[in-house]
Amino acid sequence: MTVFDWHQEVIDRSWPTFESDKQSQVECWRRVAEDQRRQLDAFRQELDSILDILRYLQREGVVLSFPAPSTPHPHTPLNKPTCSLLSLCCE
């Protein structure tokens, strides 16, 4: 099932109205999906730029250190040390 099919199914169940109103809802969902795609593309471009800078700094020998958090992140296992930012982002 594609995203469009899912949106169409939601529309069909949620707004059982005239065909013209349904079509306007489909267009609305298309615009929402397109806007989300554009936002995601912009985020990816920004992230790629940040990662390029971090890779460059790593090649230049720059070492970034960060203080250990006072409380572990909920998704960080307690028995493993916290990784450096460069090891998470680069290669």
N, C-alpha and C positions, 0 to 999 in steps of 0.2 A: 504494500500500500504506500503510495507516494504521499508527500506532504500535502499536495493539492487534493488528493482523494480524501485524506483525513479532514482537511478543512471543509471540503464539500460535504462530508458526512456530518460534521458538526453543524454546519449551516442547515442541512436538510432536516436534522432532528430538532434544532433549536429555534429556527425561524420558519415555520411552515406558512409562508405567505405567497403573494403573487410572484410570478416569474421575474418581473422587473426588479422587485425588491430583493429576491434571491440573487439575481445577477449583480446588483449593487453590493451585496454582502460578499460575494465571491471576489469582486474587484477590490473591496476593502481589505480582505485577507491577503490578496496578492500584493497590495501596497505594503501591508504590514510585513509580509515575508521578504519583500524586496528591501525594505528599510533595514530589517534585521540582517540581511545578507551584506548590505553595504557597511553597516556598523561592524560586523564580524571581519570583513575584509580590511577595514581601517585598523582594527585592533591587531590583526595579523601583521600588517605592514609595520605598525609601531613596535610590536614584539620582535619582528625580524631585525629592525634597526637596532634595538637594544641588544639583542644577541650578537649582532655583527660587531658592535662596540666592545662587548665583553670578550669576544674571540680575539679582537685586535689587541686589547689590553693584555690578554693572556699570552699572546705571541710575543708581546713586548716585555714580558716578564713581570708585569704588575701583579702584585698579590693583594687581593682585597680580603680583609678579615672582618668578621662580624662578631660581636659579643654573643655568647650563648644566651638564649632566652631564659628568663627566670622561671618560667613555667613552660613545659613542652607543649608544642602545638598538638591539638587533639588527634591529628593523623600521623604524628611522629611516634614510632615505636619507642618505648622507654629504654629498651636494652641496646639501642644503636646510637652512636654519636650523631650529632647534627652535621649534615654535609655542608660544604661551603657552597656559595652561590654559583661559582664558576663550574664546579663539578656537576651541578644539577643542570646548568644551562648549556654547557659547551661540550660537544662530542660525547 
